């Protein structure tokens, strides 16, 4: 049987790992030819195709000091921190959806005014995608939240609302060439059979009364865990990570998502866990974004 996604990284030796059909090797010093350089540890990492047959390996030690599993969802997706500067995301490929690397490359070409991860390497093997991304400097808003005063909390609300207001990427939608977004909340056809085609998204949104004559490009998962802020607030700049569910949506879905998705809440350990999405959706409402949460609830249930 195929190994679980969370076991996708195997150890070959102290400085070499097998990841899918790739070999990752690290060594000290600096090289222009390395896949990436970890300045914090003065180490280079080089990705190459694995030989056939693959070298002998053992499971990755659970308490490895440099390769740490930071996210694990069932047998569908896992993310590791590799040293100080890189993440590796391994996911089971969902047929007929746009790849996160494609989306991220598209976003970066727009020069959006906020930080995003850089793509270091991408590959696919045996139905899984392997994406290596640079770490956006700072910490997540979720982690920073207990240390922020009211000024900075409201600053980050306004920063995210401004991103949602950006209309540069608005266009009349070509349904024949649609972004195939992985967003179950508005893209399912039958409860047990998810369909991510753009036309299916349109059908769902129109049934809720949303204007689908123009769509806007939207991240669709702007929870505190996907917003990167400075370790010590200074300039107020932000970064946005995790672009797998981004795509073109009707403008009416933007505020509605904040109204309906508990996944955008702050961590449960925070007393005011609903504050973030409540403030964002209210600010979006002031700026003319419509709320279709009641229509969504009737449609969904």
Secondary structure in CASP SS format (residue, H / E / C, confidence):
PFRMAT SS
TARGET T0000
AUTHOR 0000-0000-0000
METHOD secondary structure of the structure
MODEL  1
X C 1.00
X C 1.00
X C 1.00
X C 1.00
X H 1.00
X H 1.00
X H 1.00
X C 1.00
X E 1.00
X E 1.00
X E 1.00
X E 1.00
X E 1.00
X C 1.00
X C 1.00
X E 1.00
X E 1.00
X E 1.00
X E 1.00
X C 1.00
X C 1.00
X E 1.00
X E 1.00
X E 1.00
X E 1.00
X E 1.00
X E 1.00
X E 1.00
X C 1.00
X C 1.00
X C 1.00
X C 1.00
X C 1.00
X C 1.00
X C 1.00
X E 1.00
X E 1.00
X E 1.00
X C 1.00
X C 1.00
X C 1.00
X C 1.00
X E 1.00
X E 1.00
X E 1.00
X E 1.00
X E 1.00
X E 1.00
X E 1.00
X C 1.00
X C 1.00
X C 1.00
X C 1.00
X C 1.00
X C 1.00
X C 1.00
X C 1.00
X E 1.00
X E 1.00
X C 1.00
X C 1.00
X C 1.00
X C 1.00
X C 1.00
X C 1.00
X C 1.00
X E 1.00
X E 1.00
X E 1.00
X E 1.00
X E 1.00
X E 1.00
X E 1.00
X C 1.00
X C 1.00
X C 1.00
X E 1.00
X E 1.00
X E 1.00
X E 1.00
X E 1.00
X E 1.00
X C 1.00
X C 1.00
X C 1.00
X E 1.00
X E 1.00
X E 1.00
X E 1.00
X E 1.00
X E 1.00
X E 1.00
X C 1.00
X C 1.00
X C 1.00
X C 1.00
X C 1.00
X C 1.00
X C 1.00
X H 1.00
X H 1.00
X H 1.00
X H 1.00
X H 1.00
X H 1.00
X H 1.00
X H 1.00
X H 1.00
X H 1.00
X C 1.00
X C 1.00
X C 1.00
X C 1.00
X C 1.00
X E 1.00
X C 1.00
X C 1.00
X C 1.00
X E 1.00
X E 1.00
X E 1.00
X E 1.00
X E 1.00
X E 1.00
X E 1.00
X C 1.00
X C 1.00
X E 1.00
X E 1.00
X E 1.00
X E 1.00
X E 1.00
X E 1.00
X E 1.00
X C 1.00
X C 1.00
X C 1.00
X C 1.00
X E 1.00
X E 1.00
X H 1.00
X H 1.00
X H 1.00
X H 1.00
X H 1.00
X H 1.00
X H 1.00
X C 1.00
X C 1.00
X H 1.00
X H 1.00
X H 1.00
X H 1.00
X H 1.00
X H 1.00
X H 1.00
X H 1.00
X H 1.00
X H 1.00
X H 1.00
X H 1.00
X H 1.00
X H 1.00
X H 1.00
X H 1.00
X C 1.00
X C 1.00
X C 1.00
X C 1.00
X C 1.00
X E 1.00
X C 1.00
X C 1.00
X C 1.00
X H 1.00
X H 1.00
X H 1.00
X C 1.00
X C 1.00
X C 1.00
X C 1.00
X C 1.00
X C 1.00
X H 1.00
X H 1.00
X H 1.00
X H 1.00
X E 1.00
X E 1.00
X E 1.00
X C 1.00
X C 1.00
X E 1.00
X E 1.00
X C 1.00
X C 1.00
X C 1.00
X H 1.00
X H 1.00
X H 1.00
X H 1.00
X H 1.00
X H 1.00
X H 1.00
X H 1.00
X H 1.00
X H 1.00
X C 1.00
X C 1.00
X C 1.00
X C 1.00
X C 1.00
X C 1.00
X C 1.00
X E 1.00
X E 1.00
X E 1.00
X E 1.00
X C 1.00
X C 1.00
X C 1.00
X C 1.00
X C 1.00
X H 1.00
X H 1.00
X H 1.00
X E 1.00
X E 1.00
X E 1.00
X C 1.00
X C 1.00
X C 1.00
X C 1.00
X C 1.00
X C 1.00
X C 1.00
X C 1.00
X E 1.00
X E 1.00
X E 1.00
X C 1.00
X C 1.00
X C 1.00
X C 1.00
X C 1.00
X C 1.00
X E 1.00
X E 1.00
X E 1.00
X E 1.00
X C 1.00
X H 1.00
X H 1.00
X H 1.00
X H 1.00
X H 1.00
X H 1.00
X H 1.00
X H 1.00
X H 1.00
X C 1.00
X H 1.00
X H 1.00
X H 1.00
X C 1.00
X C 1.00
X C 1.00
X C 1.00
X C 1.00
X C 1.00
X C 1.00
X C 1.00
X C 1.00
X C 1.00
X H 1.00
X H 1.00
X H 1.00
X H 1.00
X H 1.00
X H 1.00
X H 1.00
X H 1.00
X H 1.00
X H 1.00
X H 1.00
X H 1.00
X C 1.00
X C 1.00
X C 1.00
X C 1.00
X C 1.00
X C 1.00
X H 1.00
X H 1.00
X H 1.00
X H 1.00
X H 1.00
X H 1.00
X H 1.00
X H 1.00
X C 1.00
END
